[in-house]
């Protein structure tokens, strides 16, 4: 999406625009068949440490099973957190359908303690049940099962009693209250719902957790633009939060494909990626050897635009977009097929030429 030209951010340009005091990035921590997974993981750590030096406050990584990306992000976060010492580590997102909620809570608590309380978990309850043949079937639909596991996980992370021992053979003396250990007492405040619809945004508020809006959405009105629906979801989350909890809602994070070009070559590269994404949808930009999605784009869904062009044009596009304007934090969705040098170029150019015009400044 190449927007009309403009200069830098000014509050009067869009009175609904919220200054972005935090910025982050979103990466797949991908690997290709040539270099292999070990190199991909090392490149992922290098990306986090370089982003931290640039002033980025958060870095997010996908979970994807049976592919050329992270299948288990928490061990990666625990390792990367020993190199990058200030940036937060976010999962975007972990689908709950195939998670054991107690094991996930144990791993999350361990990881959070190892990285000094810098874990931000985004979880999702989508209807995808593509891997039942591997993980096993359940007696209900995928979304209902995911919500059940999500509720169990949230109880575990919050330190609630999961079971009181009633007799012998249960691993502890009768009367013992079993809770997840090790327990990170502040982690529950950093759990978010990964949202692709109005219903899931409201669900986040109902659960008392934060909100992350991604790059795919569904259940929008016919003809409704991506950014307009995103803004509607964010407004519904905040309204529901005020109604239920009577406090200020937690910051809302939005992932977006933002590619400011600082050379003619980059203008062409990013325009080509935009065309690929509009043509192939979620199948765009795959590392060599990665699985092709079963569908180019899920039925009834739409994907976010690519904001590309010169820095001035990108700034104007962001300020003019209702969803990005409404967000408290923007995280850059990095093209999955791009390598470490290309991704570092994107992060550097955004931090230096775009982010300051959105109200951001490096705060380390």
C-alpha positions in Angstrom: 0.0 0.0 0.0 1.7 3.2 -1.2 0.0 6.2 0.4 -0.2 9.7 -0.8 2.8 11.8 0.1 3.1 13.7 3.4 5.8 14.8 5.8 6.2 14.0 9.5 3.6 13.1 12.1 1.5 15.9 13.5 -1.3 15.3 16.0 -3.6 17.6 14.0 -3.3 15.4 11.0 -5.4 12.7 12.7 -6.9 13.5 16.1 -7.5 9.8 16.7 -3.8 9.0 16.3 -2.0 7.7 19.4 1.7 8.4 19.7 3.7 5.2 19.5 6.0 5.2 22.5 6.8 1.5 22.0 7.8 -0.2 18.7 8.6 -3.8 18.1 9.1 -6.4 15.3 7.6 -9.7 14.4 9.7 -12.5 12.9 9.3 -16.1 12.0 12.9 -17.0 13.0 13.0 -18.9 9.7 15.6 -21.2 8.3 16.2 -22.5 4.8 17.3 -25.9 3.4 20.7 -24.5 2.4 21.9 -23.0 5.8 19.8 -25.3 8.1 17.9 -24.7 11.3 20.9 -24.0 13.6 21.9 -21.0 11.5 18.4 -19.8 11.4 18.2 -19.8 15.2 21.6 -18.0 15.5 20.3 -15.4 13.0 17.2 -15.0 15.1 19.3 -14.2 18.2 21.4 -11.8 16.2 18.2 -10.0 15.0 17.0 -9.6 18.6 20.3 -8.2 19.8 20.6 -5.8 16.9 17.0 -4.6 17.3 17.7 -3.9 21.0 20.7 -1.8 20.0 18.4 0.2 17.7 16.0 0.9 20.6 13.2 -1.6 19.8 11.4 -2.5 23.0 9.8 -5.7 21.8 10.4 -8.7 19.5 7.8 -11.2 18.6 8.1 -14.7 17.0 5.6 -17.1 15.5 5.0 -20.6 16.4 4.4 -22.9 13.5 4.5 -26.7 13.6 6.2 -29.0 11.0 7.7 -26.1 9.0 10.9 -24.0 8.6 10.0 -21.8 11.6 10.0 -22.0 15.4 7.8 -24.9 16.6 8.7 -24.2 20.2 9.4 -20.5 20.8 9.9 -20.6 24.6 13.3 -22.3 24.5 14.4 -19.8 21.9 13.3 -16.9 24.1 15.2 -18.4 27.1 18.4 -18.6 25.0 18.0 -15.3 23.2 17.2 -13.6 26.5 20.8 -14.3 27.6 22.1 -12.2 24.7 19.5 -9.4 24.4 19.1 -8.1 28.0 16.4 -5.4 27.7 14.0 -6.2 24.9 10.9 -8.1 25.7 10.1 -11.5 23.9 6.6 -12.1 22.6 4.9 -15.1 21.1 2.7 -14.2 18.2 0.8 -16.3 18.5 0.6 -19.7 20.3 -2.6 -21.6 19.1 -4.0 -23.3 22.2 -5.7 -26.2 20.4 -2.5 -28.2 20.5 -1.0 -27.1 23.7 -1.0 -28.9 27.0 -2.0 -26.0 29.2 -0.1 -27.1 32.3 3.1 -27.9 30.5 2.9 -24.6 28.7 2.4 -22.7 32.0 5.4 -24.5 33.5 7.6 -23.7 30.4 6.3 -20.1 30.4 7.1 -19.5 34.1 10.6 -21.0 33.7 11.3 -18.9 30.6 10.0 -15.7 32.2 12.1 -16.1 35.3 15.2 -16.8 33.2 14.8 -13.6 31.2 13.9 -11.4 34.2 10.2 -10.9 33.5 10.4 -10.0 29.8 8.1 -12.6 28.4 4.9 -11.5 26.6 2.7 -14.4 25.7 0.1 -14.0 23.0 -2.2 -17.0 22.7 -5.1 -17.8 20.3 -8.2 -19.9 20.1 -8.8 -20.1 16.3 -10.8 -22.8 14.7 -7.8 -24.5 12.9 -7.5 -28.2 13.5 -5.1 -29.1 10.7 -2.9 -31.4 12.7 -5.4 -33.7 14.5 -3.8 -36.6 12.7 -0.6 -35.9 14.7 -1.8 -34.5 18.0 -5.0 -36.5 18.2 -8.7 -35.7 18.0 -11.0 -34.4 20.7 -14.7 -34.8 21.2 -15.6 -31.3 20.4 -14.7 -28.6 17.8 -11.3 -27.0 17.7 -12.3 -23.6 19.0 -14.2 -25.0 22.0 -11.3 -27.2 22.9 -8.9 -24.3 22.5 -10.9 -22.1 24.8 -11.0 -24.9 27.4 -7.2 -25.2 27.3 -6.8 -21.4 27.4 -8.9 -21.1 30.5 -6.8 -23.9 32.2 -3.6 -22.2 31.1 -4.6 -18.8 32.5 -5.6 -20.4 35.8 -2.2 -22.1 36.0 -0.2 -19.0 35.1 -2.2 -17.0 37.7 -1.0 -19.4 40.4 -4.4 -20.9 41.1 -4.8 -24.2 42.8 -5.1 -26.8 40.0 -5.9 -29.8 42.3 -6.1 -30.7 45.9 -4.7 -34.1 46.7 -7.4 -36.3 48.2 -5.6 -39.5 48.9 -2.6 -41.8 48.3 -1.1 -42.3 44.8 -1.5 -38.7 43.7 2.1 -37.7 44.0 1.8 -35.8 47.3 0.3 -36.0 50.8 -3.5 -35.7 51.1 -4.6 -32.0 51.4 -1.6 -30.7 49.3 -2.7 -27.9 46.9 -1.0 -28.3 43.6 0.1 -25.2 41.7 2.4 -24.7 38.7 6.0 -24.2 39.7 8.2 -22.3 39.2 5.7 -19.5 39.3 6.4 -16.1 37.9 4.1 -13.8 39.8 3.9 -11.0 37.2 3.6 -13.1 34.1 -0.2 -13.2 34.1 -0.2 -9.4 33.5 1.7 -10.0 30.2 -0.7 -12.5 28.6 -2.5 -11.3 25.5 -5.1 -12.6 23.2 -4.1 -12.8 19.5 -7.1 -11.5 17.7 -8.4 -11.8 14.1 -12.0 -10.8 14.8 -14.3 -8.6 16.8 -15.4 -11.6 18.9 -11.9 -12.5 19.9 -11.1 -8.9 20.8 -14.1 -8.8 23.1 -13.1 -12.2 24.5 -9.7 -10.8 25.5 -11.4 -8.2 27.6 -13.7 -10.8 29.1 -10.7 -12.8 30.2 -8.9 -9.8 31.6 -5.9 -10.1 29.3 -4.3 -7.8 26.7 -4.9 -7.6 22.9 -2.6 -8.2 19.9 -4.1 -7.6 16.5 -2.5 -9.6 13.7 -2.2 -9.4 9.9 -5.1 -11.7 9.1 -8.7 -11.0 10.0 -12.2 -12.5 9.4 -15.9 -11.7 10.1 -15.5 -8.2 8.8 -18.4 -6.5 7.0 -18.5 -6.9 3.3 -16.3 -4.2 1.8 -14.9 -3.1 5.1 -11.3 -2.1 4.9 -8.7 -3.9 7.0 -7.8 -0.9 9.0 -11.4 0.2 9.6 -12.3 -3.3 11.0 -9.1 -3.4 13.1 -10.0 0.0 14.7 -13.5 -1.3 15.4 -12.1 -4.4 17.1 -9.7 -2.2 19.2 -12.6 0.1 20.2 -14.7 -2.9 21.2 -11.9 -4.3 23.4 -11.4 -1.0 25.2 -15.2 -0.5 25.7 -15.7 -4.0 27.1 -12.7 -3.6 29.4 -14.0 -0.3 30.8 -17.4 -2.0 31.3 -16.1 -5.1 33.1 -13.1 -3.8 35.0 -13.5 -0.1 35.3 -9.8 0.5 34.8 -7.5 1.8 31.9 -7.2 -1.0 29.3 -3.8 -2.5 28.7 -1.9 -1.2 25.7 -3.0 -2.6 22.4 -0.4 -3.9 20.0 -0.9 -4.2 16.2 1.3 -6.1 13.7 1.7 -4.5 10.3 3.8 -4.9 7.2 5.7 -1.6 7.0 8.6 -1.2 4.6 10.1 2.2 4.3 12.4 2.4 1.3 15.6 4.6 1.5 16.8 3.7 -2.0 15.4 3.1 -5.5 16.4 -0.6 -5.2 14.5 -1.0 -2.0 11.5 0.7 -3.6 11.4 -2.0 -6.2 12.1 -4.8 -3.8 9.2 -3.8 -1.5 6.8 -3.1 -4.3 7.6 -6.7 -5.6 6.9 -8.1 -2.1 3.6 -6.1 -1.9 2.5 -7.6 -5.3 3.5 -11.1 -4.1 1.5 -10.7 -0.9 -1.5 -9.4 -2.7 -1.3 -12.2 -5.2 -0.3 -15.2 -2.9 -1.7 -14.0 0.4 -0.3 -15.9 3.4 1.8 -18.0 1.0 4.0 -15.0 0.1 7.7 -14.9 1.0 8.7 -18.4 2.1 12.2 -19.6 2.9 13.5 -22.4 0.7 12.0 -25.7 1.7 9.1 -24.2 3.8 5.6 -25.7 3.5 3.1 -24.1 1.2 -0.2 -23.3 3.0 -3.1 -25.5 2.2 -4.9 -22.4 0.9 -3.6 -19.1 -0.5 -5.9 -17.3 1.9 -8.4 -18.7 4.3 -12.0 -18.4 3.1 -13.8 -15.3 4.4 -10.6 -13.7 5.6 -8.5 -10.7 4.5 -4.8 -9.9 5.0 -3.3 -6.6 6.0 -1.9 -4.2 3.4 1.8 -3.6 2.9 2.7 0.0 3.8 5.7 0.7 1.5 7.3 3.6 -0.3 9.5 6.5 0.8 9.6 7.2 4.5 7.4 10.3 4.2 4.8 8.3 2.3 4.9 5.5 4.8 4.4 7.9 7.7 1.3 9.4 6.0 0.0 5.9 5.4 0.4 4.9 9.1 -1.2 8.2 10.4 -4.1 7.8 8.0 -4.8 4.2 8.8 -7.6 3.8 11.5 -6.2 0.5 12.9 -2.6 1.7 13.2 -3.7 5.1 14.6 -5.7 3.4 17.3 -2.9 1.1 18.5 -0.6 1.9 21.4 2.3 -0.2 19.9 3.2 -1.1 16.4 5.2 -4.2 15.6 6.8 -4.6 12.2 5.8 -7.9 10.4 9.1 -8.9 8.7 8.7 -10.8 5.4 9.4 -14.5 6.3 11.6 -15.2 3.3 13.9 -12.2 3.9 17.3 -13.0 5.5 19.1 -11.4 8.4 20.7 -8.5 6.4 17.4 -7.6 4.7 15.5 -7.6 8.0 18.1 -5.5 9.7 17.8 -3.0 6.9 14.1 -2.8 7.5 14.5 -2.3 11.3 17.2 0.3 10.9 15.3 2.3 8.3 12.0 2.3 10.2 13.7 3.3 13.5 15.7 6.1 11.9 13.2 7.5 9.3 9.7 6.6 10.4 9.3 5.9 14.1 10.4 9.3 15.3 7.6 10.9 13.3 5.1 8.6 15.1 6.1 9.9 18.6 8.7 7.3 19.4 12.2 7.7 20.7 14.7 5.0 21.8 14.4 4.8 25.6 17.2 2.5 26.8 
